[in-house]
Amino acid sequence: MERRIYEAAVEGNIISLLNLLQEDALILDRITVSCYGETPLHIASMLGHAEFVQEILGRKPELAGELDSRKSSPLHLATSKGYLDIVKKLVSVNPEMCLARDRDGKNPVHIAVIKGRVSVLKELVKVRPIAARMLMERGETILHACVRFDQLEAMKFLMEQMSDHEFVNSKDDDGNTVLHLAVADKQVEAIQFLTTINAIEVNALNKGGFTALDILKQSRRDWKDYEIGELLRSGGDICAEDIAISKHDLGSKQTTTLTSHGNNQINMSRPQGNHTKKSFEKKGDWLKEMNNVLMVIASLISTVTFQAGLNPPGGVWQETKKAQDDAPTSDPYHEVALTSDPYHEAGESIMADTSSSHYYSLSNLFFTSNTIGFVASLCIILLLVSGLPFIKRRLFTWILMVILWVAISALTLAYLFSQTFITGLNEPLIGKIYATEMILFVWMGVMGILLLSHTIRLIKKIIIYFIKLTKARRDTNGPNGDEQCHNV
């Protein structure tokens, strides 16, 4: 008969259930005291036989509180499958089962969120709101489960029902809030929703001392990073390092005493908006990106100049050979007769052996410019890989940029001198001189603009620094400064 009642539960056959009850009125009681892992109510709730569930509950309502081998109640199973009618019947008989935990520590409300059964979730929260505040494993709240299982609609509903500050900003055992988890999983829609909630602490720190923005910087880069970063910054999120700087600035602020109508009033000065704005400057990111750019450009320049040093304009002799004719030969296209050495060694410059004396001065200029560019680029690479602590400062990065300008300028001059090698000195000079002058003028103009811009920027920073320094001294040592400090 027990086998027959389980078969009836699988089929949802109410007639078979009634026939069995007529044959043995105590069959449901025997199921309750037996060692079976599941009751017929578990099976009917899991398979969605609402009328069969109603019939059993009408005759034996205490079966709603029975647990199977995984400590799951019929309400757990019906919730997992999303059978709202069965859920309503079960909670009407035994609403306390909303608080029952299964073997994994989850109650039916947790199950509803994990499975995305929003309609069932609303019913359970209406019956027992306290069930939504019960913690899961590792100290996670139901909001953590919403993010972990990407259930945005469930999270929106829970935020509407329970938007108190403590619940919204609850942390798990690692100190992560729901915003930390959403950023780590890069759920853009969830982040967009969370950053619009006033109760959310966007700058909350986890046990590692990281904010949500820090989590984003440490994560694997992809196309979502920019959008997530903008959402976090628009919500007021900053890095942990900037939080420490802001707190230091706030603590260093001096209080001022204002006297009005003979009464002393003490106003605590608030941190100015520019401090918050400065805190958003990604100093570390800027330095890292600039150093990477400098490394790439310096490596490219060193490669080009190294190759030009080994293979100068005109090429090198490929073999060692004794000259067949030691007599000087004339060249109608050159002012000076060309001579050949009795011997030329493999690897020597061809121009050095066959060209006029004018080329020697040009070769010196070429190799000087090329060497300056090569050494300057190597200096940049060596300093960047040295690991010295001052590398992480802006001033050092600006110095490296100046060295890079020198390297690029030297490379430009080397290019111009090499063109003179290739085209020849006694070729028509008008076009060549004009082109060379144009290149030099353009290059000098670009360098002049850069130098002027950075000089103006440096002067502006110096002026702002001295203005702030003067203002800080005036605020600290203003009139009646000693009396102000005493009053404060």
C-alpha positions as CSV (number, residue, x, y, z in Angstrom):
1,M,0.0,0.0,0.0
2,E,2.9,2.4,0.6
3,R,4.2,1.6,-2.8
4,R,0.8,2.4,-4.3
5,I,0.5,5.7,-2.5
6,Y,3.9,6.8,-3.8
7,E,2.7,5.8,-7.3
8,A,-0.4,7.9,-6.8
9,A,1.7,10.9,-5.7
10,V,3.9,10.6,-8.9
11,E,0.8,10.5,-11.1
12,G,-1.2,13.0,-9.0
13,N,-4.0,10.6,-9.0
14,I,-6.5,11.7,-6.3
15,I,-8.9,8.8,-6.9
16,S,-6.1,6.3,-6.1
17,L,-5.3,8.3,-2.9
18,L,-8.9,8.2,-1.8
19,N,-9.2,4.5,-2.4
20,L,-6.1,3.9,-0.4
21,L,-7.4,6.0,2.4
22,Q,-10.6,3.9,2.4
23,E,-8.6,0.7,2.6
24,D,-6.3,2.1,5.4
25,A,-7.2,5.3,7.1
26,L,-3.8,5.4,8.9
27,I,-1.6,5.1,5.8
28,L,-0.5,8.7,5.9
29,D,0.4,8.3,9.6
30,R,2.5,5.3,8.7
31,I,4.3,7.4,6.1
32,T,5.0,10.0,8.8
33,V,6.7,7.5,11.2
34,S,8.5,5.5,8.5
35,C,12.1,5.9,7.5
36,Y,11.4,6.8,3.9
37,G,13.4,9.8,2.6
38,E,10.5,11.5,1.1
39,T,6.8,11.7,1.8
40,P,4.1,11.6,-0.9
41,L,3.7,15.4,-0.2
42,H,7.3,16.0,-1.2
43,I,6.7,14.1,-4.5
44,A,3.5,15.9,-5.3
45,S,5.0,19.3,-4.5
46,M,8.0,18.6,-6.6
47,L,5.9,17.5,-9.6
48,G,3.3,20.3,-9.3
49,H,0.2,18.2,-8.5
50,A,-1.7,21.1,-6.7
51,E,-5.0,19.2,-6.2
52,F,-3.1,16.1,-4.8
53,V,-1.2,18.5,-2.4
54,Q,-4.5,20.1,-1.3
55,E,-6.0,16.7,-0.6
56,I,-3.1,15.5,1.6
57,L,-2.9,18.8,3.5
58,G,-6.6,18.7,4.2
59,R,-6.2,15.2,5.8
60,K,-2.7,15.5,7.2
61,P,-1.4,19.1,7.4
62,E,1.6,18.2,9.6
63,L,3.2,16.6,6.6
64,A,4.0,20.1,5.4
65,G,6.7,20.2,8.2
66,E,8.4,16.9,7.2
67,L,11.9,17.0,5.8
68,D,13.5,14.6,3.4
69,S,17.0,13.2,3.4
70,R,18.5,16.6,2.4
71,K,16.4,18.3,5.1
72,S,14.3,19.9,2.4
73,S,10.6,20.5,3.1
74,P,7.8,20.3,0.5
75,L,8.0,24.1,0.5
76,H,11.6,24.0,-0.6
77,L,10.8,21.7,-3.5
78,A,7.7,23.6,-4.7
79,T,9.7,26.9,-4.4
80,S,12.5,25.5,-6.5
81,K,10.2,24.5,-9.2
82,G,8.2,27.8,-9.0
83,Y,4.8,26.3,-8.3
84,L,3.1,29.4,-6.8
85,D,-0.3,27.7,-6.1
86,I,1.4,24.9,-4.1
87,V,3.5,27.4,-2.3
88,K,0.5,29.3,-1.2
89,K,-1.2,26.1,0.0
90,L,1.9,25.0,2.0
91,V,2.5,28.4,3.7
92,S,-1.1,28.7,4.6
93,V,-0.8,25.4,6.6
94,N,2.6,25.9,8.0
95,P,4.1,29.4,7.5
96,E,7.1,28.7,9.8
97,M,8.6,26.5,7.1
98,C,9.7,29.7,5.4
99,L,12.5,29.7,8.0
100,A,13.5,26.0,7.7
101,R,17.0,25.4,6.4
102,D,18.0,22.6,4.2
103,R,21.3,20.7,4.4
104,D,23.1,23.6,2.6
105,G,21.8,26.2,5.0
106,K,19.2,27.7,2.6
107,N,15.6,28.4,3.4
108,P,12.8,28.6,0.8
109,V,13.4,32.3,0.3
110,H,17.0,31.7,-0.6
111,I,15.9,29.0,-3.0
112,A,13.4,31.4,-4.7
113,V,16.2,33.9,-5.3
114,I,18.7,31.4,-6.5
115,K,16.2,30.0,-9.0
116,G,14.8,33.4,-10.0
117,R,11.2,32.6,-8.8
118,V,10.3,36.2,-8.3
119,S,6.5,35.6,-7.9
120,V,7.2,32.9,-5.3
121,L,9.7,35.2,-3.6
122,K,7.1,37.9,-3.2
123,E,4.7,35.4,-1.6
124,L,7.2,34.1,0.9
125,V,8.5,37.5,1.9
126,K,4.9,38.7,2.5
127,V,4.3,35.7,4.8
128,R,7.7,35.8,6.7
129,P,9.8,38.9,5.9
130,I,12.3,37.8,8.5
131,A,13.3,34.8,6.3
132,A,14.9,37.2,3.8
133,R,17.3,38.4,6.5
134,M,18.7,35.0,7.4
135,L,22.3,34.5,6.5
136,M,23.6,31.8,4.2
137,E,26.9,30.1,4.2
138,R,30.0,32.3,4.5
139,G,27.9,35.0,6.0
140,E,26.2,35.9,2.7
141,T,22.8,37.6,2.7
142,I,20.1,37.1,0.2
143,L,21.4,40.1,-1.7
144,H,24.7,38.4,-2.1
145,A,22.8,35.5,-3.6
146,C,21.0,37.8,-6.0
147,V,24.4,39.0,-7.4
148,R,26.1,35.7,-7.3
149,F,23.3,34.0,-9.3
150,D,22.6,37.1,-11.5
151,Q,19.0,37.7,-10.3
152,L,18.5,41.4,-10.9
153,E,14.7,41.4,-10.7
154,A,14.8,39.6,-7.3
155,M,17.4,42.1,-6.0
156,K,15.2,45.1,-7.1
157,F,12.2,43.6,-5.3
158,L,14.2,43.0,-2.1
159,M,15.7,46.5,-2.2
160,E,12.2,47.9,-2.4
161,Q,11.0,45.8,0.6
162,M,14.1,46.1,2.8
163,S,16.2,49.1,1.9
164,D,17.6,49.8,5.4
165,H,21.2,50.8,5.5
166,E,22.5,47.9,7.6
167,F,20.9,45.2,5.4
168,V,21.9,46.8,2.1
169,N,25.5,47.2,3.1
170,S,25.9,43.8,4.8
171,K,29.2,42.0,4.2
172,D,30.1,38.4,3.9
173,D,33.0,36.7,5.7
174,D,35.5,38.3,3.3
175,G,34.0,41.7,3.9
176,N,32.5,42.0,0.4
177,T,29.3,43.9,-0.1
178,V,26.9,43.2,-3.0
179,L,28.7,46.0,-4.9
180,H,32.0,44.2,-4.5
181,L,30.5,41.0,-5.9
182,A,28.7,42.8,-8.8
183,V,32.0,44.5,-9.9
184,A,34.0,41.3,-9.5
185,D,31.5,39.5,-11.8
186,K,31.1,42.6,-14.0
187,Q,27.3,42.7,-13.9
188,V,26.8,46.1,-15.5
189,E,23.0,46.3,-15.0
190,A,23.4,45.4,-11.3
191,I,26.1,47.9,-10.8
192,Q,24.0,50.6,-12.5
193,F,21.1,49.8,-10.2
194,L,23.2,49.6,-7.0
195,T,25.0,53.0,-7.6
196,T,21.6,54.7,-7.8
197,I,20.6,53.6,-4.3
198,N,21.4,56.2,-1.7
199,A,21.7,53.6,1.1
200,I,24.6,51.9,-0.7
201,E,28.1,52.6,0.6
202,V,30.0,52.7,-2.6
203,N,33.3,53.2,-0.8
204,A,32.9,50.3,1.6
205,L,36.2,48.4,2.2
206,N,36.4,44.6,2.3
207,K,38.9,42.7,4.5
208,G,41.6,43.2,1.9
209,G,41.1,47.0,2.2
210,F,39.7,47.3,-1.3
211,T,36.8,49.3,-2.6
212,A,34.7,48.2,-5.5
213,L,36.8,50.4,-7.8
214,D,39.9,48.6,-6.5
215,I,38.3,45.3,-7.4
216,L,37.7,46.5,-10.9
217,K,41.3,47.5,-11.4
218,Q,42.6,44.2,-10.2
219,S,40.2,42.2,-12.4
220,R,40.9,40.9,-15.9
221,R,40.5,43.7,-18.4
222,D,37.7,43.6,-21.0
223,W,35.3,45.9,-22.8
224,K,33.0,46.3,-19.8
225,D,35.7,48.0,-17.7
226,Y,35.2,51.5,-19.0
227,E,31.4,51.5,-18.5
228,I,31.7,50.0,-15.0
229,G,34.3,52.5,-14.0
230,E,32.2,55.4,-15.2
231,L,29.2,54.0,-13.2
232,L,31.3,53.7,-10.1
233,R,32.8,57.1,-10.3
234,S,29.4,58.7,-11.0
235,G,28.2,57.1,-7.8
236,G,31.1,58.5,-5.9
237,D,33.3,55.4,-5.7
238,I,37.0,56.0,-5.2
239,C,40.1,53.9,-4.5
240,A,41.1,52.9,-1.0
241,E,44.3,55.0,-1.4
242,D,42.3,58.1,-2.3
243,I,40.0,57.4,0.8
244,A,43.1,57.5,3.0
245,I,44.2,60.8,1.4
246,S,40.8,62.4,1.7
247,K,40.7,61.4,5.4
248,H,44.1,62.9,6.0
249,D,43.1,66.1,4.3
250,L,39.9,66.3,6.4
251,G,41.9,65.7,9.6
252,S,44.3,68.4,8.7
253,K,41.6,71.0,8.2
254,Q,41.7,73.8,10.9
255,T,38.6,75.0,12.6
256,T,37.8,78.7,12.5
257,T,35.9,80.9,14.9
258,L,33.5,83.5,13.6
259,T,32.3,86.3,15.8
260,S,28.9,87.7,15.1
261,H,26.9,90.2,17.3
262,G,29.3,89.6,20.1
263,N,28.8,85.8,20.1
264,N,31.5,83.4,19.1
265,Q,30.4,80.7,16.7
266,I,32.6,77.7,15.8
267,N,32.2,76.4,12.3
268,M,34.0,73.2,11.3
269,S,35.2,73.7,7.8
270,R,34.2,71.0,5.4
271,P,36.5,69.4,2.9
272,Q,36.4,71.4,-0.4
273,G,35.1,69.9,-3.6
274,N,38.6,70.0,-5.1
275,H,39.8,67.5,-2.6
276,T,37.1,65.1,-3.8
277,K,38.0,65.9,-7.4
278,K,41.7,65.2,-6.8
279,S,40.8,61.9,-5.2
280,F,39.4,60.8,-8.5
281,E,42.6,61.4,-10.3
282,K,44.0,58.0,-11.2
283,K,47.6,58.8,-10.5
284,G,48.8,55.3,-10.3
285,D,47.0,54.4,-13.6
286,W,48.5,57.4,-15.4
287,L,52.0,56.6,-14.2
288,K,51.7,53.0,-15.2
289,E,50.3,53.7,-18.6
290,M,52.9,56.4,-19.3
291,N,55.7,54.2,-18.2
292,N,54.4,51.4,-20.6
293,V,54.3,53.9,-23.5
294,L,57.8,55.2,-22.7
295,M,59.1,51.6,-22.6
296,V,57.5,50.7,-26.0
297,I,58.8,53.9,-27.7
298,A,62.2,53.6,-26.2
299,S,62.5,50.0,-27.3
300,L,61.5,51.0,-30.8
301,I,64.1,53.8,-31.0
302,S,66.8,51.6,-29.6
303,T,66.1,49.0,-32.3
304,V,66.1,51.5,-35.1
305,T,69.3,53.3,-34.1
306,F,71.1,50.0,-33.3
307,Q,70.3,48.8,-36.8
308,A,71.4,52.1,-38.4
309,G,74.7,51.9,-36.5
310,L,75.4,48.4,-37.8
311,N,74.2,49.2,-41.4
312,P,74.9,52.9,-42.2
313,P,73.6,54.6,-45.3
314,G,75.1,53.2,-48.4
315,G,75.7,49.8,-46.8
316,V,78.9,48.0,-45.9
317,W,81.3,45.8,-47.9
318,Q,80.2,42.2,-47.9
319,E,83.6,40.8,-48.6
320,T,87.3,41.6,-48.1
321,K,89.0,42.5,-51.4
322,K,92.2,44.0,-52.7
323,A,91.8,47.0,-55.1
324,Q,92.8,46.3,-58.6
325,D,93.6,49.9,-59.5
326,D,95.4,52.2,-57.1
327,A,95.3,55.2,-59.4
328,P,92.8,57.9,-58.6
329,T,89.8,58.0,-60.8
330,S,87.8,61.1,-61.7
331,D,84.1,61.5,-61.3
332,P,82.3,64.1,-63.4
333,Y,79.6,64.4,-60.8
334,H,81.9,65.3,-57.8
335,E,84.1,68.2,-57.2
336,V,86.9,66.1,-55.6
337,A,88.4,63.1,-57.1
338,L,87.5,59.8,-55.6
339,T,90.1,57.4,-54.3
340,S,89.9,53.8,-53.3
341,D,91.9,52.2,-50.5
342,P,94.1,49.3,-51.6
343,Y,92.1,47.1,-49.4
344,H,88.6,47.1,-48.0
345,E,87.5,44.9,-45.2
346,A,84.1,43.2,-45.0
347,G,81.8,45.2,-42.7
348,E,83.4,48.6,-43.5
349,S,81.2,51.4,-44.7
350,I,81.2,51.7,-48.5
351,M,80.7,55.5,-48.3
352,A,83.8,55.8,-46.2
353,D,85.9,54.2,-48.9
354,T,84.3,55.7,-52.1
355,S,82.9,59.1,-51.2
356,S,84.5,62.6,-51.0
357,S,85.8,64.3,-47.9
358,H,82.4,66.1,-47.5
359,Y,80.9,62.8,-46.5
360,Y,83.2,62.4,-43.6
361,S,81.8,65.4,-41.8
362,L,78.3,64.3,-42.6
363,S,79.1,60.8,-41.4
364,N,80.3,62.2,-38.1
365,L,77.0,64.1,-37.7
366,F,75.0,61.1,-38.6
367,F,76.7,58.7,-36.2
368,T,76.7,61.4,-33.4
369,S,72.9,61.9,-33.8
370,N,72.3,58.2,-34.1
371,T,74.4,57.4,-31.0
372,I,72.6,60.1,-29.0
373,G,69.3,58.6,-29.8
374,F,70.5,55.1,-29.1
375,V,72.0,56.0,-25.7
376,A,69.0,58.1,-24.7
377,S,66.6,55.2,-25.4
378,L,68.7,52.8,-23.5
379,C,68.8,55.1,-20.5
380,I,65.0,55.2,-20.5
381,I,64.7,51.4,-20.7
382,L,67.3,51.0,-17.9
383,L,65.7,53.4,-15.6
384,L,62.2,51.9,-16.1
385,V,63.3,48.4,-15.4
386,S,65.6,49.4,-12.4
387,G,62.8,49.2,-9.9
388,L,63.9,52.3,-8.0
389,P,61.2,53.8,-5.8
390,F,61.2,57.3,-7.4
391,I,60.0,55.7,-10.7
392,K,56.5,56.0,-9.3
393,R,56.6,59.8,-9.1
394,R,55.2,62.2,-11.7
395,L,58.4,64.3,-11.8
396,F,60.5,61.2,-12.7
397,T,58.1,60.4,-15.5
398,W,58.3,63.9,-16.9
399,I,62.2,63.6,-16.9
400,L,61.9,60.4,-18.9
401,M,59.6,62.2,-21.3
402,V,62.3,64.9,-21.8
403,I,64.9,62.3,-22.5
404,L,62.5,60.7,-25.0
405,W,62.2,64.0,-26.8
406,V,66.0,64.2,-27.1
407,A,66.0,60.6,-28.5
408,I,63.3,61.4,-31.0
409,S,65.0,64.7,-32.1
410,A,68.4,62.8,-32.5
411,L,66.6,60.2,-34.6
412,T,65.1,62.9,-36.8
413,L,68.5,64.5,-37.4
414,A,70.1,61.1,-38.2
415,Y,67.3,60.6,-40.8
416,L,68.1,64.0,-42.4
417,F,71.8,63.3,-42.6
418,S,71.2,59.8,-44.0
419,Q,69.1,61.3,-46.8
420,T,72.1,63.6,-47.6
421,F,74.3,60.4,-47.9
422,I,71.9,58.7,-50.2
423,T,71.1,61.7,-52.6
424,G,74.6,63.0,-52.9
425,L,76.1,66.4,-52.2
426,N,76.4,67.6,-55.8
427,E,72.9,66.6,-56.9
428,P,70.5,69.5,-57.5
429,L,70.4,71.1,-54.1
430,I,67.5,73.5,-54.3
431,G,64.8,70.9,-53.7
432,K,66.8,68.9,-51.1
433,I,67.7,72.0,-49.1
434,Y,64.1,73.2,-49.2
435,A,62.8,69.9,-48.0
436,T,65.4,69.7,-45.3
437,E,64.6,73.2,-44.0
438,M,60.9,72.5,-44.1
439,I,61.4,69.3,-42.0
440,L,63.6,71.2,-39.5
441,F,61.2,74.1,-39.2
442,V,58.2,71.8,-38.7
443,W,60.1,69.7,-36.1
444,M,61.4,72.8,-34.3
445,G,57.8,74.2,-34.3
446,V,56.4,71.0,-32.8
447,M,59.1,70.8,-30.1
448,G,58.6,74.5,-29.4
449,I,54.9,74.1,-28.9
450,L,55.5,71.1,-26.5
451,L,58.1,73.0,-24.6
452,L,56.0,76.1,-24.3
453,S,52.9,74.1,-23.2
454,H,54.6,72.2,-20.5
455,T,56.4,75.3,-19.3
456,I,53.1,77.1,-18.9
457,R,51.7,74.1,-17.2
458,L,54.6,73.9,-14.8
459,I,54.3,77.7,-14.0
460,K,50.6,77.3,-13.4
461,K,51.2,74.4,-11.0
462,I,53.8,76.4,-9.1
463,I,51.5,79.4,-8.8
464,I,48.6,77.2,-7.6
465,Y,50.9,75.5,-5.0
466,F,52.1,78.9,-3.6
467,I,48.5,80.2,-3.5
468,K,47.4,77.2,-1.6
469,L,50.4,77.4,0.7
470,T,49.6,81.1,1.4
471,K,46.0,80.4,2.0
472,A,46.8,77.5,4.4
473,R,49.1,79.7,6.4
474,R,46.6,82.5,6.5
475,D,43.9,80.1,7.7
476,T,46.2,78.7,10.4
477,N,47.9,81.9,11.5
478,G,45.1,84.4,10.9
479,P,44.2,87.3,13.2
480,N,43.7,86.1,16.8
481,G,45.0,82.7,15.8
482,D,45.9,81.8,19.4
483,E,42.5,82.8,20.6
484,Q,40.8,80.8,17.9
485,C,42.7,77.6,18.8
486,H,41.8,78.2,22.4
487,N,38.2,78.6,21.6
488,V,38.1,75.5,19.4
